Amino acid sequence: MVSGDMKKHLVAKTGLQPEEQRLLFRGKEKDDDEHLHTAGVKNLSKILLLEDHTSKQKKVVDDVKVVEEVKKSETFSKASGAIAEVQSEVDKLSERVAALEVAVNGGTNVAEKEFVVLTELLMRQLLKLDSIDAEGDAKLQRKAEVRRVQNFVDTLDALKAGKSNPISNNHNTVAVKTEWETFDSGVGSLTPPSPAPSSTRVTQDWERFD
């Protein structure tokens, strides 16, 4: 019988798993694949069984690592699911942003309320993303989605600015008026034209011919 087989038989009696056992004969520990009879073990020979605390501690550490990995996996799944829900909502809102962009670029008069409401809905999605506890790959997913939402908000701000400040002809109008005012006299001049000769003088000129 090899030492490893004896350890298996001792599990039921000791409650120790084979990797937690140390078998010593004549002061020397026996390897699992070592045949006991070749080491001099005979009937009524005494074999010392010791508990391997190092192995037990290693097992505890391994168990802790497994638990941590399970928790990380669960956290990742939960975070990814929450991010996916936000992505779905943002996809719907992105269609509305695209529709507004087409309308504004096409010259359609869009109410300011449309920009305000849509921006508020996008900001709510940013708050949802901020509340998601994410690590590793999930954290990268969240960061990418935050950037996407912010880009849509920036687009709305630009569209709103373009709608609120259309190209105006007011400056051209002022320029035209200023040019008219530079004339020395005549229509549109700030300086009134010289008065015409009075009718009295004309009458006096005619009276001189007799």
C-alpha positions in Angstrom: 0.0 0.0 0.0 1.2 3.4 -0.8 1.1 6.3 1.7 -1.6 8.1 -0.4 -4.0 5.2 -0.1 -3.5 5.0 3.6 -4.4 8.7 3.9 -7.7 8.0 2.1 -8.6 5.2 4.6 -7.8 7.6 7.5 -10.3 10.3 6.2 -13.3 8.6 7.8 -11.5 8.1 11.1 -9.8 11.4 11.5 -11.9 13.8 9.5 -8.8 15.1 7.8 -8.5 15.2 4.1 -5.5 13.5 2.5 -3.8 16.8 1.8 -4.2 17.7 5.5 -2.4 14.6 6.7 1.3 13.9 7.3 2.4 10.3 7.8 5.7 9.8 9.5 7.6 6.5 10.0 10.7 6.3 12.0 10.9 10.1 12.0 10.6 10.5 8.2 7.6 11.8 6.3 6.3 9.5 3.6 5.3 10.8 0.2 1.9 9.9 -1.2 3.3 7.7 -3.9 5.8 5.9 -1.6 5.1 2.2 -0.9 5.0 1.6 2.9 6.4 -1.9 2.8 9.5 -0.8 1.0 10.0 1.8 3.8 10.0 -1.1 6.3 6.4 -0.8 7.5 5.1 -4.1 8.8 2.2 -5.4 10.8 2.0 -3.6 14.2 4.4 -1.0 13.0 3.7 2.5 14.4 3.0 5.3 11.9 2.6 8.8 13.2 -0.2 10.9 11.8 0.1 14.7 12.0 -2.3 17.4 10.8 -0.8 19.6 8.2 -1.7 23.1 9.4 0.0 24.7 6.4 -2.2 22.8 4.0 -5.3 23.7 6.1 -4.4 27.4 6.1 -3.8 27.3 2.3 -7.2 25.8 1.9 -8.8 28.6 3.9 -7.0 31.1 1.8 -8.1 29.4 -1.4 -11.7 29.3 -0.1 -11.5 33.0 0.6 -10.2 33.7 -2.9 -13.1 31.7 -4.3 -15.6 33.7 -2.3 -14.0 36.9 -3.4 -14.1 35.9 -7.1 -17.8 34.9 -6.8 -18.6 38.3 -5.2 -16.6 40.1 -8.0 -18.5 38.1 -10.6 -21.8 38.9 -9.0 -20.9 42.6 -8.7 -19.8 42.7 -12.4 -23.1 41.0 -13.5 -25.2 43.5 -11.5 -23.2 46.5 -12.7 -23.3 45.3 -16.3 -27.1 44.8 -16.1 -27.6 48.3 -14.7 -25.4 49.9 -17.4 -27.3 47.9 -20.1 -30.6 49.4 -18.9 -29.2 52.9 -19.1 -27.8 52.2 -22.6 -31.3 51.1 -23.7 -32.8 54.4 -22.4 -30.0 56.5 -24.0 -30.5 54.7 -27.3 -34.2 55.9 -27.3 -33.2 59.4 -26.3 -30.5 59.5 -29.0 -33.2 59.1 -31.7 -35.0 62.2 -30.3 -31.7 64.1 -30.4 -31.1 63.1 -34.0 -34.7 64.2 -34.9 -34.1 67.6 -33.3 -30.9 68.0 -35.2 -32.6 67.3 -38.5 -35.3 69.7 -37.7 -33.0 72.6 -36.7 -30.7 72.1 -39.6 -33.7 72.1 -41.9 -34.8 75.4 -40.6 -37.8 74.2 -38.6 -38.8 76.3 -35.7 -38.4 74.1 -32.6 -39.7 75.1 -29.2 -37.1 75.7 -26.5 -39.0 73.3 -24.2 -38.0 70.4 -26.4 -34.3 71.0 -25.7 -34.8 71.5 -22.0 -36.9 68.4 -21.5 -34.5 66.2 -23.5 -31.5 67.5 -21.8 -33.1 66.8 -18.4 -33.8 63.2 -19.4 -30.2 62.7 -20.4 -29.0 64.2 -17.1 -31.1 61.7 -15.3 -29.3 58.9 -17.1 -26.0 60.4 -16.0 -27.2 60.3 -12.4 -28.1 56.6 -12.8 -24.6 55.8 -14.2 -23.0 57.7 -11.3 -24.9 55.5 -8.8 -23.7 52.2 -10.3 -20.9 50.5 -8.3 -18.6 49.2 -11.0 -15.1 47.8 -11.1 -12.8 46.5 -13.8 -14.5 46.0 -17.2 -17.8 47.2 -15.8 -16.2 50.5 -14.8 -14.9 51.0 -18.3 -18.4 50.3 -19.7 -19.8 52.9 -17.4 -17.2 55.5 -18.4 -17.9 54.9 -22.1 -21.6 55.4 -21.5 -21.1 58.6 -19.5 -19.0 60.0 -22.4 -21.8 59.1 -24.9 -24.5 60.8 -22.8 -22.3 63.9 -22.4 -21.8 64.1 -26.1 -25.6 64.1 -26.7 -26.0 66.9 -24.1 -23.3 68.9 -25.9 -25.1 68.4 -29.2 -28.4 69.7 -27.7 -26.6 72.8 -26.3 -25.1 73.5 -29.7 -28.5 73.1 -31.4 -30.2 75.3 -28.8 -27.6 78.0 -29.3 -28.1 77.9 -33.0 -31.8 78.2 -32.7 -31.7 81.0 -30.1 -29.2 83.1 -32.1 -30.1 82.8 -35.8 -28.2 84.8 -38.4 -29.6 88.4 -38.1 -29.6 91.2 -40.6 -29.7 93.9 -37.9 -26.0 94.7 -38.3 -26.4 95.1 -42.1 -29.3 97.4 -41.5 -27.3 99.6 -39.2 -24.4 99.7 -41.7 -26.7 100.9 -44.4 -28.1 103.6 -42.2 -24.6 104.7 -41.3 -23.7 105.1 -44.9 -26.6 107.3 -45.6 -25.7 109.5 -42.7 -22.3 110.2 -44.1 -23.8 112.2 -47.0 -23.3 115.9 -46.7 -26.8 116.7 -47.7 -29.9 115.3 -49.3 -32.4 112.6 -48.4 -31.3 110.7 -45.3 -28.8 113.3 -44.3 -28.5 114.6 -40.8 -27.8 118.1 -42.2 -30.9 119.7 -43.7 -30.6 121.0 -47.3 -30.0 124.7 -47.9 -33.3 126.7 -48.2 -34.5 127.6 -51.7 -34.4 131.2 -52.7 -37.4 133.1 -51.4 -40.3 134.0 -53.7 -39.9 137.6 -52.7 -36.6 137.9 -54.4 -38.0 136.4 -57.6 -40.8 138.9 -57.6 -38.3 141.8 -57.1 -36.3 140.6 -60.1 -39.3 140.7 -62.4 -40.3 144.1 -61.2 -37.1 145.5 -62.6 -38.1 144.9 -66.2 -40.2 147.8 -67.4 
